[in-house]
Amino acid sequence: MKSRHIFMLGCFCALLFVFWETYQLTLQHVKRQQNSLSLMMRMEQCKKLREKYTSVKSASLGNTTMFSEDMKELFGCPWMTDRTLKENYRVALHSTCNATQGLILTRENTPLGKRIRYDGERKRTRVVDTSLFNMLPESMPWKAEAPLGRCAVIGNGGILKNSSCGSKINDADFVIRLNLASIKFSNDVGVKTNLITANPTQLKRSYPNMKKHGQRLADLMSLYGDPPLLLPAFAFSLCTGISFQVHRALSQRKKKVVFFSPHYLTQLDRYWRRKGQRAARLSTGLMLASVAMEVCEEVHLFGFWPFQFDLSLQKLSHHYYDNVGPRRGAHNMPQEFLQLLRLHSQGVINLHIGKCQ
């Protein structure tokens, strides 16, 4: 009798175990289905947001709360690259503008005696004399036949502050920075720099006498690891003399200075005007993002956010390092951001907005 009770108890336990395992498997299956359904709904919402911001035409925010919620959700979606569309943009930029061989003036593309036409003052020209020719590098700083790999273009928006994007930026193969922006906040903006720009009027204000202040500018360039300093020497006449003074002061101290090709900037301006940009002048950020789209395998943009609030509608400074706004009427940052947002949604470039970690 005792053994029979033991047997029945054993059968009951075995049956209870089977029921329990079946229940657990069923529960896991239901959870997987729920997760799968949730994932499908999320992917569908991501698809709708991409479609929305691929086709949106106006830079007007309308309801900022709704826009912020859209951005928070969109930039929480996994980014999906479209290799075909990316290549189409690369080919179009190369055939129209050709940063690969013509972003900067070199001795290869700018021979002695050539007449340069300014891109900001179309009636103004300058003939390449021996003095200017000797300032130019022999060739471009990259190989025309090979893309640069993973590139990061660093905008200066306040959205970068406390972003913890520094390590992701430093992991890029080629890093482009704008307007001598500070790398003091390295945890947010990284330190790696392969190319950096400056505005000649900015340099004039900060270094009014290059004979006295040239070493101070050279010391600043050393903080970036001595990348080439890219200047728009032939945008406007007032830029030329300043740019030449900077070239002279830095080259004496073994630093590299190169000049934008005004022909490249003219062609780039026409390219983006055909796509709806109407500002008096493209921002340096859009210029260099365009360069990266042509010469890089992958393009990642950081700090491109022209609004005074973050994704949670908290107030932001204009830059991550100060709160000085741009000169009125020079650029249309919201309209440019809309263009970049469209490219992100299409899978051409990867915009990083908000925290990286």
N, C-alpha and C positions, 0 to 999 in steps of 0.2 A: 504494500500500500504506500509506504514511504517513497519507494523508488518511483511509483506512478506519479505521486505528487511532484517529485523532483522533475520528472520528465515533462509533466504538464506546465510546470513553472518555466522550464527551459524553452518549451515551445512558445509560451506566452511572451517571454523575453525576446525570443528570436523574431516573433511576429511584430512586437513593438518596435524592435530595431529596424525591421523592414519598412514599417509604416513611417518611422522617424526619418529614415534615409530618403524615402519617397517624398515626404513632405519637404525636406531640405532641398532636394533636386527640383521639385516643383517651384519652391520659393525662389531659388536661384534662376530658374527659367523665366519666371514672371519678372524678376528684377532685371534680367538681361533684356527682356522684351520692353520693359519700361525705359531702360537706359537707351536701348536702340531707338525707341519711339522718340524719346527726348532728344537724342542726337540728330535724328532725322528732322525733327521740328527746328532744332537749332541751325542745322545746315540749310534748311529751307529759308529761315529768317536771314541767315548770312547771305544767301543767294539774292534775296529780295533787296537787301541793303546795297549789295554790290551793283545790282541793276539800277537802283534808284540813283546812286551817286556816280554811275557811269553816264547817265543821261541828263542829270540836273544841269541847268544852264545859268542860273542866277547865283551870284555870290551873296545875295541877301539872306541872312540867317532866319528871318521870320521869328518863329518861336525858339528862343535860345535853349530852353529846357528840353524841347523835343530834339533839337539838333545835338545837344550834348549827350542825350540818351542814345541817339543814333550812333554817334561817334564812339561812345563807350562800348556799344555792342559790336559795331563794325570792327574796331581795333581789338576786340576780344575774339574775333573770328580767326581761324587759321588762314594765313595768307596763301593764296594759290597763284602760282606763276603761269603765264600764258606765253610759252616760248615762241610761238609763231608771231603773235602780236608784238612781242618784245623785239624780235628780229626785224619786223616791218618798220618799227620806229627807228631802230638802229640804222637800217639801210636808208630810210628817208632823211634822217639827220646827216648821215655821211654824204649822201649825194647832194644835199642842199647846202650844208654848212662846212662839213669836213673838219671837225676838231682833230681827227686822227693825224692829219698832216698840216693843219692850218690854224690851230687854236692860238698859237703864239707866233710872233715874228722870229724867223730864224734866217741864217745866211743862205739856207737852201731855198726858202720860199720868198725871200725878200732881197733880190740882188741890188748891187750898187746902181743908182740912177732911177730906181723904181719910184713912181709917184704914189704915195699913200694918201688915201682919202679918209678923213676923220669920220667916225661913225655917229657922233653926236652933232657935228657941224659939217653937213655934207658938202658945203661949198669950200671948206678949208682943206688944203692938201699940203703935203710935205714931201720933198724929194729925199730919198735915202742917200746921204752923203757918207764919206768915210768915217766920220765921227759916230754917226748912228749905226752904221754897218758893224763897226767894231764892238758895239754894245751887245750885239745879238749873238745868241748861242749858235753853234754849228747846225744843230738839228733838234727835233722834238725830244721831250724827256721820256718818251715811251716808244716801243716798236710798233710800227704800223700794222704788222701782220698778226699780232697776238693781243687779245683782249687783256685787260689788267686784272681780271678775276673779280673778287668781291670788293666793291668800293663803298665807302661811307662818305656822304656829304653832310657836313655838320652845319645846320642853321643855328641861329643865335637866339631863338625864341625862349621866353621864360618857362615854357613847358619842360625844358631840359633840367631845370633846377630840381634837385632831389629825385631825379629819375633813375639813378643807379645804372645808367647806360654806358658808363666808361669802359668796362671790360668788353662789352659787345662791340663798341667802336674800335677799341685797340685790336680786336681780333680780325678786322678787315685787312685786306691786302694793300689797299691804297686809300688814304684818308685825306679829304679835301676840307679845309677850313676857310672861313670867310672873315674879312675885315679885321685881321689880327685879334680875333676873339680870345679871351683869356682861357688858359687851360689850368688855372689855379684850382678849379672845381673838378679835379681829375676823376673822382668817383662817378660824376655825372657825365662828363664830356670826354674822358680819356685824355691821352697825351700824344698819341701817334699822329704824325703830320707828314704828308708827302707833298702837299701843295697848299699854299695859303695866299689869300688875296689881301689887298689893302686899298682903301680909297685915298687918292692923292690929297684931297682936301683934309681928310682925317689926319694924314701924315703931316701936312702943313701946320695944322693946329697943335699937334703933339710934339713935333720936332721942327720948330720954325727956322732954325739955323743948322743946316746939315754939317757944317764944318765943326760946330760946337757939339751937336747932339748926335752925330753919326754913330759914335761908339755906343751910345745908349740904345739906339735902334738895333745895332748889331748884337748887343747883349740880349735884347728881346728875341731876336731871330734865333739865337742859340738855344733859348728855352724850348723852341719847337723842334730842335734837332737839325736846324739849318736847311729847311726845304726851300725850293725856289719861291720867291715872292713875286706874285703875278699882279701887274699894274695895268690899268687902262690908260696908257700914256697918250693914246691918240683918240680918246673919246671927245674931249674938248680941249681948246688951246691952253686953258689954265692948268690942265693936267700934265702937259708935256714937260715944262720946265721943272716942276716938282719931281716928276718921275725920273728925269735925267739926273737930278741932284741926288735922289735916293740911290740910283744905280751907281753913281760915282762913289758915294760914301760907303756903300755896302761892298762893292766889288774891291775896293781898296782893303777891305777887311775879310776878303775871301768868302763873301756871301753871294748867293745867286739871286739875280733879279731878271725877270723876263717880262715882255710886254704882250698884252692881248693884241691879236690881229684885229684891226678895226673892220676889215672885210668880213672876218668870221662873225663879229658881233652884228654887223649890218644884216648878213644873211640869216642869222639866228632870230633877229628881231622880226624879219619878214616871215620866217617860218611860223613863229608863234602868233603873229597878227592874223595869219590865215586861219589860225585855230581859235580866234576870238579875243586875244590879249590886246588891249587898247591903251595901256598906260604910256606915259611919255617915254619911259625907259624900263626895260626888264630889270628885275632885281638881280644882284650878283648870285643869289641863291638859285634862281631859275636858270641863269646862265650855266652855272657849274653843275647843276642837276642834269642839264641837257648834255653837257660834255660827258658826264658819267654814263648817260644812256647810250652814247655812241661808243665809248672806248672801253666800257667795263662789261664783264659777264653778268654780274649782279649789281643792282643799285639799291642801296639802303639809305634813306634820308632820316636824319634826326634833328629835332629842334625846329621843324617847319610847321609852325602853328601861330598864325597872326592875330589871335584873339586875346582879349584881356581876362579870360577865364579859362580854367582847366576843364577836364571832363566831368568834374563834380561841381562846376560853376563857382569854384573858388577863385578869387582874384589872383591874377598873375602880373609880374613885372614884364615890361616889353622885351627885355633881354634877360638871359639867365644871370648876367653879371651887372646889369644896371637897368634903370627904367627910363632911358632916353629914347623917345620915339623917332621915327624917320622924318625927313623933311616932307612937308605936305605936298602932294601932287607928283612926287617923283615916281612912285611905284603904286601898283594896285595889288597889295599883298593878299587880300581875301580872294580876288579873282584868280591870282596865281595858285593859291592853295587849292581852289576848286579844281584847277587843271591837274595838279599833283594828286589830289584825291581821286580824280577820274582815272588817272594812270595806275594808282594803287588798286582801285576796284577792278580794273581790267587785268591786273596781274603783270604789269610792265615794270613797276618799281615797288619797293616795299617801304611805306611810310611807317615810322615808329613814333607813336604818340602815347605819352603817359610813361608809366614805370616799366623798366626792362626786367626787373627782378622782384 
